[in-house]
Amino acid sequence: MIETDAETNVLILSITGENLSDDTLSFHPNSAKMTTDTKRQINSIVEISHFESEFISKVIQKGEVIFNLGKEGLEGVKELKFVFDSASKDNRFIGEKVTVVVPVNKK
């Protein structure tokens, strides 16, 4: 389904999304982008990142977003930044993009 090396590193991001409004909204965390402080940009693997994108009013949904880190993995990375497009209603974006910064602590 996807092309990767025989051995690769992946990052699986578990996400919980909640629609607090009375409207049905669309949100697509499975198309997130990740950047690192080592100047890499990695797009999620949409085909295997399972997350329902339609949020009927007042619902909570959980899913995973998968990133292929390749052989390099997180070598030398101290910070990850995840960027998500804003939610949409009737094919129009509402709100702002969401950026989440996560420190990487390796032992």
N, C-alpha and C positions, 0 to 999 in steps of 0.2 A: 504494500500500500504506500509506503514511503521509502525513500532511498537513504540508507545510512551505512556507515562502515560496519564491519563485522563486530567491532567493539566500539561503543560510544557511551558518552555520559549524557544522562537526561536529568532535567529538573522538572518535578511534578508539583505544580502549584495548586493547592486545594483552596477553592473559593466558595464563599457563601454570599449570595446576593439576595437582597430583599427589596420588594416594591412596596413602599409605604403609601403610595397614592391610591386613588380610587380608579385610575385609568389602567388600561393594558399598555405596557411598555415593552420595547425591545432593548436588550442589552447583550452584547456579544463578547464576553471576556475570553472566549476561545480564539479570538483574533488579536490578542494582546501582543505588545512588543516589549522586549526586555533589553535594557542597556546595562553595561557594566562600567565601572570606573576605569577599566583598562581599554575603553573605547570600542567595545564590541556591541553590535546590535544583533539580537537574535529574535526572529519572529516565532510565534507559537506554531505548533504543528496542528493546524485546524482540523485536518482529517481524523485525527485520533484524540483530540481534546473534546471530551464530551461535556457539553453544557447546553441546556435548553435555553434558547434566546428569547422566548416570549414569556413575559411575566404578567399574568393576569393580576388584577388589583389585590393588594394585601397578601402576597405570597412570598415564601422563602424558598430558594432553590440552591442546591449544592452541586458542585462539579469539579473537574480537574482540567487544568490547562498544562500542556506538555511542551517543553522546550528541548531541542536537541543541542547539547553543549559541545558535541564532537569530542575528539580525543583530548582537546585542551581542557575540558571541564571548567572548573572554577579556579584554575591555577592563577595565583596572583590577584584574584578579585577580592576586594574588601567591601564593595557595595553593589547591590543590584537595584535597578529602577524598573518598575513595571508600569507601562502606560496603557490605559484602557480608553477606548472611545466612549463618549457620553452615551447615555440612553437615548432612545428615539421613540417618537409617537407619530403615527401616520406618516412614516418615512421622513420625518424632520428631526434633527438632533435637538435635544433639550438638555439644558445644563452644560456642564463643562467636562472636558476630559479628566480622567482620574489618574493621578500618578502616585504610586506607592514606592517608597524607598525602604530597602531592607538591608541592614548590615550583614556581612558574611563573617561569621566567627568560626574559624577552623581550628581544630585541636591537633 
